[in-house]
Amino acid sequence: MVMKMANSALKTDLGGIELASPIVLAAGTCGYVDELSVALDLSRIGAVTTKSITPEARSGNAPMRVLDVKAGMINAVGLANMGVEAFVREKTAVIEQVPTVVIGSIAGFSIDDYVGVASRFAKIDSIPIIEMNVSCPNCNDGRLATANPSVLAEHVRAVREVLVHQKLFVKLPPSTDGLLPLAAAAIESGADGLTMVNTLEVLSIDVQTRRSVLGRSRKGMSGPAIHPLAVRLVSDVHRAVAADAGIPIIGLGGVLDWRDAAEMILAGASAVGVGTGLFVDPSSPKRITKGLTKWVKSQGCASIRELVGAHTTGE
Ligand SMILES: Cc1cc2nc3c(=O)[nH]c(=O)nc-3n(C[C@H](O)[C@H](O)[C@H](O)COP(=O)(O)O)c2cc1C
């Protein structure tokens, strides 16, 4: 694997896994693995996250599944994916070649589902980080595992047990209450990091038909509308439970430009995910990376790591 020299000021790490840049392509927004290499030099991206993979293939929800709204997008994709057996068969060689870190996203509807996919991913050496998507609002039961902290802890412990070399990140929902106990439970039961946030559960109504606009009523909002909420939640979790435990956070939610990414870093994120931003402009990570480089310098820092969680709390 040939890695180009990256800007050393932007190097960061997620629980010991080095990233060339803090920018991470978010699960479900960049194809299975390397599809965005048509728009981006992936060696300059910190990591790509796979689509969330379930034990069986899923066609997802009926169309329409994506809606462009004023301050972002609403999706009801519903974890459409080829299933773990086909993924391992067709994508392992791609994962081995891709010139960046690959985060393997796993999803399911029971502990056995998560353990089943995790144990297949555990055998792929070139996936150093597993991300447990326990926060999909677009499926019935997609958030069962985050029903309460003890249920989440059970899921995390079970997955932790089948992983050998990989770091385990848990992807949390943007809950405005009850998030700290969930984050604490994930950490206490073996998570090496947290990814936050997933989409916000919303409703959008067609005023003529009086029905939900997309095929199902539970849908996920992403993009600029959720950005300030995501920043607040990353900051709360970083300060309350993650920083002292040395737990890194991948912060995401409405990151469209370098300022959004810098805010996430100051709130406490070690890396920053871009999802909806890729639909607006698939090459946006290039601009974000350039902007972050200048920002780190303008802050008088040699490394972006010095700025993680560095926002001042004065009013
Ligand atoms: C079309 C679409 C599909 C998504 N699919 C997944 C998925 O399969 N797994 C997952 O963990 N998150 C999924 N997400 C959530 C994103 O990874 C991200 O957490 C969320 O969109 C917030 O970030 P953003 O505002 O930058 O998009 C999806 C988001 C969108 C817009």
The ligand as an SDF file (V2000), in Angstrom:
LIG
                    3D

 31 33  0  0  0  0  0  0  0  0999 V2000
  -28.1560    8.7720    2.8030 C   0  0  0  0  0  0  0  0  0  0  0  0
  -27.5560    8.4540    4.1460 C   0  0  0  0  0  0  0  0  0  0  0  0
  -27.2740    7.1360    4.4740 C   0  0  0  0  0  0  0  0  0  0  0  0
  -26.7020    6.8270    5.7230 C   0  0  0  0  0  0  0  0  0  0  0  0
  -26.4170    5.5220    6.0200 N   0  0  0  0  0  0  0  0  0  0  0  0
  -25.7960    5.2360    7.1980 C   0  0  0  0  0  0  0  0  0  0  0  0
  -25.3980    3.9030    7.4880 C   0  0  0  0  0  0  0  0  0  0  0  0
  -25.5510    2.9670    6.7000 O   0  0  0  0  0  0  0  0  0  0  0  0
  -24.7950    3.6820    8.6960 N   0  0  0  0  0  0  0  0  0  0  0  0
  -24.5580    4.6750    9.6190 C   0  0  0  0  0  0  0  0  0  0  0  0
  -23.9750    4.4200   10.6800 O   0  0  0  0  0  0  0  0  0  0  0  0
  -24.9160    5.9510    9.3360 N   0  0  0  0  0  0  0  0  0  0  0  0
  -25.5360    6.2460    8.1720 C   0  0  0  0  0  0  0  0  0  0  0  0
  -25.8640    7.5380    7.8860 N   0  0  0  0  0  0  0  0  0  0  0  0
  -25.5900    8.5980    8.8920 C   0  0  0  0  0  0  0  0  0  0  0  0
  -24.2760    9.3240    8.5860 C   0  0  0  0  0  0  0  0  0  0  0  0
  -23.1720    8.4460    8.6360 O   0  0  0  0  0  0  0  0  0  0  0  0
  -24.0660   10.4840    9.6060 C   0  0  0  0  0  0  0  0  0  0  0  0
  -23.9620    9.9470   10.9120 O   0  0  0  0  0  0  0  0  0  0  0  0
  -25.2010   11.5000    9.5910 C   0  0  0  0  0  0  0  0  0  0  0  0
  -25.6910   11.6900    8.2890 O   0  0  0  0  0  0  0  0  0  0  0  0
  -24.7690   12.8500   10.1870 C   0  0  0  0  0  0  0  0  0  0  0  0
  -23.6890   13.4170    9.4810 O   0  0  0  0  0  0  0  0  0  0  0  0
  -23.8900   14.4860    8.2620 P   0  0  0  0  0  0  0  0  0  0  0  0
  -24.7850   15.5650    8.7740 O   0  0  0  0  0  0  0  0  0  0  0  0
  -22.5140   14.9040    7.9030 O   0  0  0  0  0  0  0  0  0  0  0  0
  -24.5580   13.7240    7.1570 O   0  0  0  0  0  0  0  0  0  0  0  0
  -26.4410    7.8610    6.6600 C   0  0  0  0  0  0  0  0  0  0  0  0
  -26.7140    9.1990    6.3190 C   0  0  0  0  0  0  0  0  0  0  0  0
  -27.2670    9.5070    5.0810 C   0  0  0  0  0  0  0  0  0  0  0  0
  -27.5360   10.9460    4.7430 C   0  0  0  0  0  0  0  0  0  0  0  0
  1  2  1  0
  2  3  1  0
  2 30  2  0
  3  4  2  0
  4  5  1  0
  4 28  1  0
  5  6  2  0
  6  7  1  0
  6 13  1  0
  7  8  2  0
  7  9  1  0
  9 10  1  0
 10 11  2  0
 10 12  1  0
 12 13  2  0
 13 14  1  0
 14 15  1  0
 14 28  1  0
 15 16  1  0
 16 17  1  0
 16 18  1  0
 18 19  1  0
 18 20  1  0
 20 21  1  0
 20 22  1  0
 22 23  1  0
 23 24  1  0
 24 25  2  0
 24 26  1  0
 24 27  1  0
 28 29  2  0
 29 30  1  0
 30 31  1  0
M  END
$$$$
